[in-house]
Amino acid sequence: MRATGPPSGPHGRLVAWARRTVGAAWFGHGVTTAITVNAVVIGLDTSVALAARFGGAFDLASKAFLAIFVVEALIKMAAVWPRLRDSFADPWNLFDFTVIVVSLVPSTGGLATLARLVRLFRVLRLMSALPELQLIVSTLIRSVPGMFNVLALMSIVFYVYGVAGYHLFRELDPDHWRTLGISLLSLFRIATLEDWTDIMYAALEHHWWAWVYFVSFVVVETFVVLNLFVAVVINSLEEAKHDRKQEIAAPPTRAQLVAELSRTREALGRLQERLDRT
């Protein structure tokens, strides 16, 4: 398919302006700043004293930020006109557009509380505004399949130690081992290393060898299994970095070529006008 520039006439000038705007550094920085300030306003609105004094200003600021984000979305769609698919093909653009649409929920009546909760989704747009956060999110998504395997291993370890703890300590310490469910909750507490020695000392009062059970669980679950989680995330991070490098080194897409040709044509047109005036 032959690449074409923006349409001619007023629509063409609007599309060209939108492409220049989206490609400008100040546009990205401005959107990031707006998202950050909006997040601060949302946090300030949780203060009872500030909400009572500046509640109207907070609501006005929220509407202003929503208007800014709507204008941003319109500019981005105009920049790829008439091929809107090029915009929604990017998952991050689709995420931003969804957040903006959901934010249009009316903030009156029974939906007021829902509208306030929906505002929080605007803060999530920082993930799409900052490339570094995009890389981290991509890493976490890549890590999900590997994490399932680690979770399966962790579940087996929890189950084995939970059943063993139930049979060994249920009569000595029923508060922590009276049922399998309570035993698993106790093991979760031990895995977080939150006052786990209290549970161990209660068992040591009756069995001197009980330390083997607790220390072995801490070593296996905390130092081995959790390190496997870290290894999966690091491996996914390396894969995400490799893919990012390939995207940078890849040849430009059709949309990028069209945008660059449009900017070149406009620059040549302005240069020709200057030469004609001289």
C-alpha positions as CSV (number, residue, x, y, z in Angstrom):
1,M,0.0,0.0,0.0
2,R,1.3,3.4,-0.9
3,A,2.1,5.7,2.0
4,T,0.3,9.0,1.9
5,G,0.6,12.1,3.8
6,P,-2.1,14.0,5.6
7,P,-5.1,15.1,3.6
8,S,-5.0,18.4,1.9
9,G,-6.9,21.5,2.9
10,P,-7.8,22.6,6.5
11,H,-8.0,19.0,7.6
12,G,-4.5,18.3,6.3
13,R,-3.1,21.3,8.3
14,L,-4.9,20.1,11.4
15,V,-3.5,16.6,11.0
16,A,0.0,18.0,10.4
17,W,-0.2,20.2,13.5
18,A,-1.4,17.2,15.6
19,R,1.6,15.1,14.4
20,R,4.0,17.9,15.2
21,T,2.4,18.3,18.6
22,V,2.5,14.6,19.5
23,G,6.1,14.3,18.4
24,A,7.2,17.4,20.4
25,A,9.0,16.8,23.7
26,W,7.0,19.4,25.5
27,F,3.8,17.5,24.8
28,G,4.9,14.3,26.6
29,H,6.4,16.3,29.5
30,G,3.2,18.3,29.8
31,V,1.0,15.2,29.9
32,T,3.3,13.6,32.5
33,T,3.1,16.8,34.6
34,A,-0.6,16.9,34.4
35,I,-1.0,13.3,35.5
36,T,1.4,13.9,38.4
37,V,-0.4,17.1,39.6
38,N,-3.7,15.3,39.2
39,A,-2.4,12.5,41.5
40,V,-1.4,15.1,44.1
41,V,-4.9,16.7,44.0
42,I,-6.5,13.3,44.4
43,G,-4.4,12.7,47.5
44,L,-5.2,16.1,49.0
45,D,-8.9,15.5,48.5
46,T,-8.7,12.6,51.0
47,S,-8.0,15.1,53.8
48,V,-11.2,16.0,55.6
49,A,-10.0,19.4,56.5
50,L,-8.8,20.3,53.0
51,A,-11.8,18.8,51.4
52,A,-14.1,20.9,53.6
53,R,-12.3,24.0,52.7
54,F,-11.2,23.4,49.1
55,G,-13.7,20.8,48.0
56,G,-15.1,22.9,45.2
57,A,-11.6,23.7,43.9
58,F,-10.7,20.0,43.9
59,D,-13.8,19.2,41.9
60,L,-13.0,22.0,39.4
61,A,-9.4,20.8,39.1
62,S,-10.6,17.3,38.5
63,K,-12.8,18.4,35.7
64,A,-10.0,20.6,34.3
65,F,-7.6,17.6,34.3
66,L,-10.2,15.4,32.6
67,A,-10.6,18.1,29.9
68,I,-6.9,18.1,29.4
69,F,-6.8,14.3,29.0
70,V,-9.7,14.4,26.6
71,V,-7.9,17.0,24.4
72,E,-4.8,14.9,24.6
73,A,-6.6,11.8,23.3
74,L,-8.2,13.9,20.5
75,I,-4.8,15.2,19.4
76,K,-3.3,11.7,19.4
77,M,-6.2,10.4,17.3
78,A,-5.9,13.4,14.9
79,A,-2.2,12.7,14.5
80,V,-2.9,9.3,12.9
81,W,-6.1,10.3,11.0
82,P,-7.6,8.6,9.0
83,R,-5.8,5.4,10.2
84,L,-7.1,5.3,13.8
85,R,-6.2,1.7,14.0
86,D,-2.5,2.8,14.2
87,S,-3.3,4.5,17.5
88,F,-5.3,1.7,19.1
89,A,-2.8,-0.9,17.9
90,D,-0.5,0.3,20.7
91,P,-1.7,-1.3,24.0
92,W,-0.6,1.7,26.0
93,N,-2.7,4.1,23.8
94,L,-5.7,1.8,24.2
95,F,-5.1,1.7,28.0
96,D,-5.0,5.6,28.1
97,F,-8.1,5.9,26.0
98,T,-10.0,3.4,28.3
99,V,-9.0,5.3,31.4
100,I,-10.3,8.5,29.9
101,V,-13.6,7.0,28.8
102,V,-14.1,5.4,32.3
103,S,-13.3,8.8,33.9
104,L,-16.3,10.3,32.1
105,V,-18.6,8.6,34.7
106,P,-20.9,11.3,36.1
107,S,-19.9,12.5,39.6
108,T,-23.4,13.1,40.8
109,G,-26.1,11.1,42.5
110,G,-25.4,7.5,43.3
111,L,-22.4,7.3,41.1
112,A,-20.4,10.0,43.0
113,T,-18.4,7.5,45.1
114,L,-17.7,5.4,42.0
115,A,-16.6,8.5,40.1
116,R,-14.1,9.4,42.9
117,L,-12.7,5.9,42.8
118,V,-12.5,6.0,39.0
119,R,-10.3,9.1,39.2
120,L,-7.6,6.9,40.7
121,F,-7.2,5.2,37.4
122,R,-5.8,8.4,36.0
123,V,-2.8,8.0,38.3
124,L,-2.1,4.6,36.5
125,R,-1.5,6.6,33.3
126,L,1.9,7.4,34.7
127,M,2.8,3.8,33.6
128,S,2.2,4.7,30.0
129,A,3.7,8.2,30.2
130,L,7.1,7.0,31.5
131,P,9.0,4.5,29.3
132,E,10.9,3.2,32.3
133,L,7.6,2.2,34.0
134,Q,6.4,0.7,30.7
135,L,9.5,-1.6,30.8
136,I,8.8,-2.6,34.4
137,V,5.1,-3.4,33.6
138,S,6.2,-5.4,30.6
139,T,8.6,-7.3,32.8
140,L,5.9,-8.2,35.3
141,I,3.6,-9.4,32.5
142,R,6.3,-11.5,31.1
143,S,7.0,-13.0,34.5
144,V,3.5,-14.3,35.1
145,P,4.0,-17.7,33.4
146,G,7.2,-18.4,35.3
147,M,5.7,-17.2,38.5
148,F,2.9,-19.7,38.2
149,N,5.5,-22.5,38.3
150,V,7.2,-20.9,41.4
151,L,3.7,-20.5,43.0
152,A,3.0,-24.2,42.4
153,L,6.3,-25.1,44.1
154,M,5.6,-22.8,47.0
155,S,2.1,-24.2,47.4
156,I,3.5,-27.8,47.6
157,V,6.0,-26.7,50.3
158,F,3.3,-24.9,52.3
159,Y,1.0,-27.9,52.1
160,V,3.6,-30.4,53.2
161,Y,4.8,-28.2,56.1
162,G,1.2,-27.3,57.0
163,V,0.1,-31.0,57.3
164,A,3.3,-31.8,59.2
165,G,2.8,-28.9,61.6
166,Y,-0.8,-29.9,62.2
167,H,0.2,-33.4,63.3
168,L,3.2,-32.3,65.3
169,F,2.0,-29.2,67.2
170,R,-1.8,-29.0,67.2
171,E,-2.1,-30.3,70.8
172,L,0.9,-28.2,72.0
173,D,-0.1,-24.9,70.4
174,P,-3.7,-25.1,69.2
175,D,-3.8,-21.3,68.6
176,H,-1.5,-21.8,65.6
177,W,-2.0,-25.4,64.5
178,R,-5.5,-26.6,65.4
179,T,-6.6,-26.9,61.8
180,L,-4.9,-27.2,58.4
181,G,-6.1,-23.7,57.5
182,I,-4.8,-22.1,60.6
183,S,-1.5,-24.0,60.1
184,L,-1.2,-22.5,56.6
185,L,-1.8,-19.0,58.0
186,S,0.8,-19.6,60.7
187,L,3.3,-20.7,58.0
188,F,2.5,-17.6,56.0
189,R,3.3,-15.5,59.1
190,I,6.6,-17.5,59.5
191,A,7.4,-16.9,55.8
192,T,7.1,-13.1,56.3
193,L,9.5,-13.4,59.3
194,E,7.0,-11.4,61.4
195,D,7.5,-12.6,65.0
196,W,7.9,-16.2,63.8
197,T,10.2,-17.0,66.6
198,D,7.3,-16.8,69.1
199,I,5.7,-19.7,67.4
200,M,8.9,-21.6,67.3
201,Y,9.7,-21.0,71.0
202,A,6.2,-22.3,71.9
203,A,7.0,-25.6,70.2
204,L,10.5,-25.7,71.7
205,E,9.0,-25.8,75.2
206,H,7.8,-29.3,74.4
207,H,10.2,-30.6,71.7
208,W,13.8,-29.6,71.5
209,W,14.0,-30.7,67.9
210,A,11.2,-28.4,66.8
211,W,13.7,-25.9,65.6
212,V,14.6,-28.2,62.7
213,Y,11.0,-27.8,61.4
214,F,10.9,-24.0,61.6
215,V,14.5,-23.3,60.4
216,S,14.2,-25.7,57.5
217,F,10.9,-24.0,56.4
218,V,12.4,-20.5,56.6
219,V,15.4,-21.6,54.6
220,V,13.4,-23.3,51.9
221,E,10.5,-20.9,51.6
222,T,12.1,-17.5,52.4
223,F,15.6,-17.9,51.0
224,V,15.1,-20.4,48.1
225,V,11.5,-20.0,46.8
226,L,11.5,-16.2,47.1
227,N,14.8,-16.0,45.3
228,L,13.3,-18.0,42.5
229,F,10.7,-15.2,42.1
230,V,13.5,-12.7,41.9
231,A,15.3,-14.9,39.3
232,V,12.1,-15.1,37.2
233,V,11.7,-11.3,37.3
234,I,15.3,-10.6,36.4
235,N,15.1,-13.0,33.5
236,S,12.0,-11.4,32.2
237,L,13.6,-7.9,32.6
238,E,16.5,-9.0,30.4
239,E,14.1,-10.3,27.8
240,A,12.1,-7.1,27.9
241,K,15.3,-5.0,27.5
242,H,16.3,-7.2,24.5
243,D,13.0,-6.7,22.8
244,R,13.2,-2.9,23.4
245,K,16.6,-2.8,21.8
246,Q,15.2,-4.8,18.8
247,E,12.3,-2.3,18.5
248,I,14.7,0.6,18.5
249,A,16.9,-1.1,15.9
250,A,14.0,-2.2,13.7
251,P,13.2,-0.2,10.5
252,P,10.6,2.5,10.9
253,T,6.9,1.6,10.5
254,R,4.6,3.0,7.8
255,A,3.1,5.4,10.2
256,Q,6.5,6.7,11.3
257,L,7.5,7.1,7.6
258,V,4.3,9.0,6.8
259,A,4.8,11.3,9.8
260,E,8.4,12.0,8.9
261,L,7.5,12.7,5.3
262,S,4.7,15.0,6.4
263,R,7.1,17.0,8.6
264,T,9.7,17.1,5.8
265,R,7.0,18.4,3.3
266,E,5.9,21.1,5.8
267,A,9.5,22.2,6.4
268,L,10.1,22.4,2.7
269,G,6.9,24.3,2.2
270,R,7.9,26.9,4.8
271,L,11.3,27.2,3.3
272,Q,9.7,27.8,-0.2
273,E,7.5,30.5,1.3
274,R,10.5,32.3,2.7
275,L,12.3,32.1,-0.6
276,D,9.3,33.4,-2.4
277,R,9.1,36.4,-0.1
278,T,12.7,37.3,-0.6
